[in-house]
Amino acid sequence: MVTIPAGAFLFLRHGQTESNAQELIIGSTDLPLNQTGHEQARQAADFLRGTALAQIISSPLLRARQTAEAAAEALQLPVTVLDGLAERNWGAWEGLPRTALRRDETPPGGESPQAFQARTFAAFAGIDLAVPTLIVAHSGTDRVLHDRLAPGPHHRMENAAIRLWEPLMHGTQWNCHEYFKPGR
């Protein structure tokens, strides 16, 4: 059985959607996993089978919930949905190619970077990490957590990849490790 260190958590990015496959900005658009995404979620769930986790926390968006449900089935745990973990609302930019993305700007009808960061970190701060936890969310959620917990170079997570986050120095600094990537 794999154990998670005290205070640590696993972060699983949702499986692939058609918009991910087409390199489009998806944001708060509530899309399901595509066939590849379901297979990726199954691979991640198989990897997690036997891991000593006590709770699964998911974004409310369908792609994250479908990924979380695959893990929940493998781990025999319920999924708790936490609205604050939803991906950033990119407003008028949703559906555009990812090359149009400008993270430091607020798109028309969208969420500001500051509002997204505050919402995401407020949700994260409410999670009880005293028990081994799996968080299932989005690349933007991961980026916000990375910027707050381990500032420095950040690499965008692949769909259905898992990162292990371990607290250092009483939780004021964190280490982030690649833990799993689904096969192609």
C-alpha positions as CSV (number, residue, x, y, z in Angstrom):
1,M,0.0,0.0,0.0
2,V,1.3,3.5,-0.9
3,T,1.1,6.0,1.9
4,I,1.0,9.8,1.6
5,P,3.2,11.7,4.1
6,A,1.4,13.6,6.8
7,G,0.0,16.9,5.6
8,A,0.8,16.1,2.0
9,F,-1.8,15.8,-0.8
10,L,-2.1,14.4,-4.3
11,F,-3.3,16.7,-7.1
12,L,-4.9,15.0,-10.2
13,R,-5.6,17.1,-13.3
14,H,-8.8,16.0,-15.1
15,G,-8.6,13.8,-18.2
16,Q,-8.7,15.1,-21.7
17,T,-11.7,16.9,-23.3
18,E,-12.2,17.6,-27.0
19,S,-11.3,21.2,-26.3
20,N,-8.0,20.1,-24.7
21,A,-7.3,17.9,-27.7
22,Q,-7.8,20.9,-30.0
23,E,-5.7,23.2,-27.8
24,L,-8.6,25.6,-27.1
25,I,-9.3,27.7,-24.0
26,I,-11.9,25.8,-22.0
27,G,-12.1,27.5,-18.7
28,S,-15.5,27.4,-17.0
29,T,-17.2,25.8,-20.0
30,D,-18.6,22.5,-18.5
31,L,-17.4,19.8,-20.9
32,P,-17.2,16.1,-20.5
33,L,-14.2,13.9,-20.9
34,N,-13.6,12.5,-24.4
35,Q,-12.8,8.8,-25.0
36,T,-9.1,9.5,-24.4
37,G,-9.9,11.4,-21.2
38,H,-12.0,8.5,-19.9
39,E,-9.0,6.1,-20.6
40,Q,-6.6,8.6,-18.9
41,A,-8.9,8.8,-15.8
42,R,-9.0,5.0,-15.7
43,Q,-5.2,4.8,-15.8
44,A,-4.9,7.4,-13.0
45,A,-7.5,5.5,-10.9
46,D,-5.6,2.2,-11.5
47,F,-2.4,3.9,-10.4
48,L,-4.1,5.2,-7.2
49,R,-5.7,1.8,-6.3
50,G,-4.2,0.8,-3.0
51,T,-3.1,4.3,-2.1
52,A,-3.9,5.2,1.5
53,L,-6.2,8.2,0.8
54,A,-9.1,9.2,3.0
55,Q,-10.9,11.8,0.9
56,I,-11.3,13.0,-2.6
57,I,-12.1,16.7,-3.3
58,S,-13.2,17.7,-6.8
59,S,-13.9,20.8,-8.8
60,P,-17.6,21.0,-9.7
61,L,-16.9,20.9,-13.5
62,L,-18.0,17.7,-15.2
63,R,-14.5,16.8,-16.6
64,A,-13.0,16.9,-13.1
65,R,-16.0,15.1,-11.5
66,Q,-15.8,12.3,-14.1
67,T,-12.1,11.9,-13.4
68,A,-12.7,12.0,-9.6
69,E,-15.5,9.4,-9.9
70,A,-13.0,7.0,-11.6
71,A,-10.6,7.4,-8.7
72,A,-13.5,7.1,-6.2
73,E,-14.5,3.8,-7.6
74,A,-10.9,2.5,-7.4
75,L,-10.5,3.7,-3.9
76,Q,-14.0,3.1,-2.6
77,L,-14.3,6.7,-1.4
78,P,-17.0,9.3,-1.9
79,V,-16.2,12.5,-3.8
80,T,-16.8,15.9,-2.2
81,V,-17.3,18.8,-4.6
82,L,-15.8,22.1,-3.8
83,D,-17.0,24.9,-6.0
84,G,-14.0,27.1,-5.3
85,L,-11.7,24.7,-7.2
86,A,-13.5,25.3,-10.6
87,E,-11.3,26.5,-13.4
88,R,-11.0,30.2,-14.2
89,N,-13.8,31.8,-16.1
90,W,-12.1,33.1,-19.3
91,G,-15.3,34.9,-20.5
92,A,-15.1,35.9,-24.2
93,W,-11.8,34.0,-24.6
94,E,-13.4,30.5,-24.0
95,G,-13.3,28.5,-27.2
96,L,-10.4,30.5,-28.6
97,P,-7.0,28.9,-29.4
98,R,-4.7,28.6,-26.3
99,T,-2.3,31.0,-28.1
100,A,-4.8,33.8,-27.3
101,L,-4.4,33.2,-23.6
102,R,-3.0,36.2,-21.6
103,R,-3.0,35.1,-17.9
104,D,-2.3,38.6,-16.5
105,E,-5.4,40.1,-18.2
106,T,-9.1,40.0,-17.4
107,P,-11.0,38.9,-20.5
108,P,-14.4,40.5,-21.3
109,G,-17.0,38.8,-19.1
110,G,-14.3,36.8,-17.4
111,E,-12.7,36.4,-14.0
112,S,-9.7,38.6,-13.1
113,P,-6.4,36.8,-12.2
114,Q,-6.7,38.2,-8.7
115,A,-10.2,37.0,-8.2
116,F,-9.4,33.5,-9.5
117,Q,-6.3,33.2,-7.2
118,A,-8.3,34.4,-4.2
119,R,-11.2,32.0,-4.9
120,T,-8.9,29.0,-5.5
121,F,-6.7,29.5,-2.5
122,A,-9.7,30.2,-0.2
123,A,-11.1,26.8,-1.3
124,F,-7.8,25.1,-0.8
125,A,-7.3,26.6,2.6
126,G,-10.6,25.0,3.7
127,I,-9.5,21.4,2.9
128,D,-8.5,19.3,5.9
129,L,-5.0,18.1,4.9
130,A,-4.7,16.2,8.2
131,V,-6.1,13.2,6.3
132,P,-4.5,11.9,3.1
133,T,-6.2,13.8,0.3
134,L,-6.7,13.7,-3.5
135,I,-7.7,16.9,-5.1
136,V,-9.1,16.6,-8.7
137,A,-9.2,19.9,-10.6
138,H,-7.6,21.8,-13.5
139,S,-4.3,23.1,-14.8
140,G,-5.2,26.7,-13.7
141,T,-6.0,25.5,-10.2
142,D,-2.6,23.7,-10.2
143,R,-0.9,26.9,-11.4
144,V,-2.5,29.0,-8.6
145,L,-1.5,26.4,-5.9
146,H,2.1,26.3,-7.4
147,D,2.4,30.0,-7.4
148,R,1.4,30.2,-3.8
149,L,3.0,27.1,-2.3
150,A,6.2,26.7,-4.4
151,P,6.9,29.9,-6.3
152,G,9.3,29.4,-9.2
153,P,9.3,27.6,-12.6
154,H,6.0,25.9,-13.3
155,H,5.3,23.3,-16.0
156,R,1.7,22.8,-17.1
157,M,0.3,19.5,-16.1
158,E,-0.7,17.0,-18.7
159,N,-4.3,15.6,-18.6
160,A,-4.7,13.0,-15.9
161,A,-1.3,13.6,-14.5
162,I,-0.8,13.5,-10.7
163,R,1.5,15.6,-8.5
164,L,2.5,14.9,-4.9
165,W,2.7,18.0,-2.8
166,E,4.7,17.7,0.5
167,P,4.9,20.5,3.1
168,L,8.3,21.7,4.3
169,M,9.0,24.0,7.2
170,H,5.6,23.7,8.9
171,G,3.6,24.2,5.7
172,T,5.1,27.5,4.8
173,Q,7.0,26.0,1.9
174,W,6.1,23.0,-0.2
175,N,7.8,20.5,-2.5
176,C,6.0,19.4,-5.6
177,H,6.9,16.1,-7.4
178,E,5.6,14.6,-10.6
179,Y,3.9,11.4,-9.4
180,F,2.1,9.9,-12.4
181,K,1.5,10.5,-16.1
182,P,-0.9,8.4,-18.1
183,G,0.5,6.3,-21.0
184,R,-0.2,7.4,-24.5
